[in-house]
């Protein structure tokens, strides 16, 4: 058994975790400034070093330990916002009174709920989802935000992502319509709330589509970028912030 140490930036960690799942990773733990992934000795070290070369990979031997259990221990349930209780599927903890249970499989697709940008979106959804309102989740990843909107009482929730693997994962765990694609495939003037937890450049490109899809007096929740890289062309009435990450309410 060996471990692969990767130095990914905070906003890249969800993507790296999802990629590691495709290589038969046994478990993943978070360290200061790095991710440590555990593999059986049969895993191809050369292929791993090439695939994750941009993250300054380093291979170290690992003790013969139940690293899958170690990985599970590294993902304890957490409270997010005022309403959510985020848990991995193996958690046996009872949901605290007044909390909504959000179950997520760490490493299956982008969107584990641990990233500050995702947590900011969850907090914004708590405030802006209205009973029965239609919601569009652009760049749904694991489907965590679509699932959250449904739990909060939204009406028709739709999620989309250009990543076919992410949509496959989300379909297996979230009972809402999901499709491979983006906002350009959504009916005009059909959404009361749009949430997009994606990078700043993509948000800018999708700006005209967001404007087309939104209804009058609708809410647009944007996150996935640091304060130093705010998307241009959006007027925010409110901004949430955690560490360097921000969430714009438009």
C-alpha positions in Angstrom: 0.0 0.0 0.0 1.2 3.5 -0.7 -0.1 7.1 -0.4 -0.1 9.8 -3.1 0.3 13.4 -1.7 -1.2 16.1 -3.9 -0.9 19.9 -3.3 -4.2 21.3 -4.7 -5.5 24.8 -4.2 -8.6 24.9 -2.0 -10.9 25.6 -5.0 -9.5 22.5 -6.8 -9.9 20.0 -4.1 -13.4 18.8 -5.0 -12.3 18.2 -8.6 -9.2 16.3 -7.5 -11.2 14.1 -5.1 -13.6 13.3 -7.8 -10.8 12.4 -10.2 -9.1 10.2 -7.6 -12.2 8.1 -7.3 -11.7 7.1 -11.0 -8.3 5.5 -10.1 -9.5 3.1 -7.4 -8.5 5.2 -4.4 -9.0 3.4 -1.1 -9.4 6.5 1.0 -8.5 10.2 1.2 -7.5 12.4 4.1 -7.0 16.1 4.2 -3.8 17.6 5.5 -2.6 21.1 5.8 -2.2 22.3 2.2 -2.5 18.8 0.8 -4.6 15.8 0.1 -3.3 12.3 0.9 -4.8 9.5 -1.2 -4.2 5.8 -0.4 -3.9 3.0 -3.0 -3.2 -0.7 -3.2 0.3 -1.6 -4.4 -1.3 -2.8 -7.7 -2.1 0.8 -8.6 0.1 2.2 -11.4 2.3 4.8 -9.7 3.5 6.2 -13.1 0.0 6.8 -14.4 -0.9 8.6 -11.1 2.1 10.8 -11.2 1.5 11.8 -14.8 -2.3 12.4 -14.3 -1.8 14.6 -11.2 1.5 16.1 -12.2 0.2 19.7 -11.8 -0.4 19.1 -8.1 3.3 18.4 -7.2 2.6 14.7 -6.5 4.7 12.7 -4.1 4.5 9.0 -3.3 5.2 7.6 0.1 4.8 4.1 1.6 1.8 3.6 3.8 1.3 1.3 6.8 -1.0 -1.7 6.4 -4.0 0.1 8.0 -7.7 0.3 7.2 -7.3 3.5 5.3 -10.9 3.4 4.1 -11.9 3.7 7.7 -9.4 6.5 8.2 -10.9 8.3 5.3 -14.4 7.8 6.7 -13.2 9.2 10.0 -12.0 12.3 8.2 -15.5 13.1 7.0 -17.6 13.6 10.2 -21.1 15.1 10.0 -21.1 18.9 10.1 -23.6 21.7 10.6 -24.0 24.1 7.7 -25.9 27.3 8.0 -29.0 27.3 10.2 -30.8 24.4 8.6 -28.5 21.7 7.2 -26.8 18.7 8.7 -24.3 17.4 6.2 -23.5 13.7 6.6 -21.7 10.9 4.6 -23.9 7.9 3.9 -22.2 5.7 6.5 -23.0 8.2 9.4 -25.4 6.7 12.0 -25.8 10.0 13.8 -29.4 11.2 14.4 -30.3 14.4 12.6 -30.4 17.2 15.2 -33.9 18.8 15.8 -34.7 21.5 13.3 -32.0 20.4 10.8 -32.4 19.0 7.3 -30.2 16.0 6.6 -28.1 16.3 3.5 -26.3 13.1 2.6 -23.3 13.3 0.3 -20.8 10.7 -0.8 -17.3 12.3 -0.5 -15.2 11.9 -3.6 -17.9 10.9 -6.0 -18.3 14.2 -7.8 -17.6 17.8 -7.3 -19.6 19.2 -4.4 -18.9 17.5 -1.1 -20.3 20.4 1.0 -16.9 21.0 2.7 -15.8 23.8 0.4 -16.6 27.4 1.7 -18.2 28.3 -1.6 -20.7 25.4 -1.4 -21.5 26.3 2.2 -22.1 29.9 1.3 -24.6 28.7 -1.4 -26.4 26.5 1.1 -26.7 29.4 3.5 -28.1 31.6 0.6 -30.6 28.9 -0.4 -31.8 28.9 3.2 -32.8 32.5 2.9 -34.0 32.8 -0.7 -35.8 29.5 -1.5 -39.5 30.1 -1.3 -42.1 27.3 -1.1 -43.0 26.0 -4.5 -40.6 28.2 -6.4 -38.8 26.8 -9.5 -35.0 26.5 -9.0 -32.2 25.9 -11.5 -28.9 24.6 -10.3 -26.2 25.3 -13.0 -23.1 23.2 -12.6 -24.8 20.9 -10.3 -21.8 18.5 -9.7 -22.9 16.0 -7.0 -26.4 17.6 -6.9 -26.0 18.9 -3.4 -27.5 22.3 -4.0 -30.4 20.9 -6.0 -31.1 18.4 -3.2 -30.9 21.3 -0.7 -33.4 23.4 -2.6 -35.8 20.4 -2.7 -35.4 19.9 1.1 -36.2 23.6 1.6 -39.5 23.3 -0.2 -38.8 24.5 -3.7 -41.2 23.4 -6.4 -39.6 22.1 -9.7 -35.8 21.8 -9.2 -33.7 21.2 -12.3 -29.9 20.7 -12.3 -27.5 20.7 -15.2 -23.8 20.1 -15.7 -21.5 19.7 -18.7 -19.7 16.8 -16.9 -21.5 13.6 -17.9 -19.9 11.7 -15.0 -21.1 14.3 -12.5 -24.7 14.0 -13.8 -24.5 10.2 -13.5 -23.5 10.5 -9.9 -26.1 13.1 -9.1 -28.9 11.1 -10.8 -28.1 8.2 -8.5 -28.7 10.2 -5.4 -31.0 13.2 -6.1 -34.6 12.8 -7.2 -34.8 15.9 -9.5 -34.6 16.3 -13.3 -30.9 16.5 -14.3 -29.4 16.9 -17.8 -26.0 17.2 -19.4 -25.7 20.8 -20.7 -26.1 24.3 -19.4 -28.5 27.2 -19.0 -28.9 27.7 -22.7 -31.2 24.7 -22.9 -33.6 26.1 -20.3 -36.9 27.8 -21.2 -36.9 31.6 -21.1 -38.4 33.4 -18.2 -39.0 30.1 -16.2 -36.9 30.4 -13.0 -37.5 32.2 -9.8 -34.1 31.2 -8.4 -30.9 30.3 -10.1 -27.8 29.0 -8.2 -24.4 28.6 -9.9 -21.4 27.4 -7.9 -18.9 27.6 -10.8 -15.8 29.7 -11.7 -15.9 33.4 -12.4 -15.1 33.1 -16.2 -18.0 30.7 -16.8 -20.4 32.9 -14.8 -19.5 35.8 -17.1 -20.1 33.7 -20.2 -23.5 32.5 -18.9 -24.6 36.0 -17.9 -26.9 36.5 -20.9 -28.4 33.1 -20.4 -29.1 33.8 -16.8 -30.8 37.0 -17.8 -33.0 35.2 -20.4 -34.0 32.3 -18.0 -34.8 34.5 -15.0 -38.3 35.7 -14.2 -38.8 39.3 -13.1 -37.9 39.8 -9.4 -36.0 36.5 -9.4 -32.9 35.7 -7.4 -29.5 34.8 -8.7 -27.0 33.1 -6.3 -23.4 33.0 -7.7 -20.4 31.5 -6.0 -17.3 29.4 -6.7 -14.8 32.2 -7.0 -12.6 34.3 -4.6 -13.2 38.0 -3.9 -10.1 38.8 -6.0 -11.8 37.3 -9.1 -15.4 38.6 -9.1 -17.4 38.0 -12.3 -18.0 41.2 -14.3 -21.5 42.4 -15.3 -23.4 41.5 -12.2 -24.9 43.9 -9.6 -25.1 42.2 -6.2 -27.5 43.4 -3.5 -25.7 41.3 -1.0 -22.4 39.4 -0.6 -21.6 36.6 1.7 -18.0 35.8 2.4 -16.0 33.0 4.1 -12.2 33.1 4.0 -11.4 34.4 0.5 -14.5 32.9 -1.1 -17.7 34.9 -1.8 -21.3 34.4 -2.8 -23.2 37.1 -4.7 -26.9 37.6 -4.3 -28.2 39.4 -7.4 
